[in-house]
Amino acid sequence: MSAISRRAVICDFGGVLTSPLIGAFVAVQEQSGASVEALSGAMAGIAEATGRHPLSELEKGLITESDFLSMLEAQLDGEVTLRGFRETYFSALHPNPEMIDYMAGLRSRGLRTALLTNNVREWEPLWRAKLPQLDRTFEVVVDSAYVGMRKPEPEIYELTVERLGGGVTAEECVFIDDSDANCAAARELGMYAVQFVETEPAIAEVEAAVGAG
């Protein structure tokens, strides 16, 4: 068991503090007629043609949601319309109250807490509405769309640690995310990463990590 004293917990939003993201994408598929596979293929086609992945550009705030959706529709030859994407997506994305309460409890126990999310500027009112106690739960919120970087780029993890302040180091942080790639990047920086699949095992692993040392 590591002797490192872990003082901070950095948590993802979608798929950790909410229901799984696949449910939201299925809702978009049913509303638009565009399958998840078709959307992924369209984004790959745009990336190949332009040298820039449209989702990465969107989540870094470099293009608007409207531009992103227009590019996808064009890549799909106008066979589908993606207007209303965000409303459909968020209507099927539900808070995970047990995990939200757990994060709030960690802060009340004296641990530093940060939310680190890859997100979209135009989506901010919708995703924040899922976390009405956001500012009481998290000291720091780092949104990719406002800082021009995204997970798994190491700079966004480093920025989050810097904003926590108080001399907190990456090695003193526990990172929770549903993405294997995002967790791998956190580990490269020295964080203890918990890949979220289900709530109870994730909480147990975080508890073991913050209780060590």
Sequence and secondary structure as in RCSB ss.txt:
>XXXX:A:sequence
MSAISRRAVICDFGGVLTSPLIGAFVAVQEQSGASVEALSGAMAGIAEATGRHPLSELEKGLITESDFLSMLEAQ
LDGEVTLRGFRETYFSALHPNPEMIDYMAGLRSRGLRTALLTNNVREWEPLWRAKLPQLDRTFEVVVDSAYVGMR
KPEPEIYELTVERLGGGVTAEECVFIDDSDANCAAARELGMYAVQFVETEPAIAEVEAAVGAG
>XXXX:A:secstr
       EEEE STTTTBS HHHHHHHHHHHHS  HHHHHHHHHHHHHHHSS HHHHHHTTSS HHHHHHHHHHH
TTTSS  TTHHHHHHHT  B HHHHHHHHHHHHTT EEEEEE   GGGHHHHHHT TTHHHH SEEEEHHHHT  
TTSHHHHHHHHHHH TT  GGGEEEEES HHHHHHHHHTT EEEE SSHHHHHHHHHHHHT  
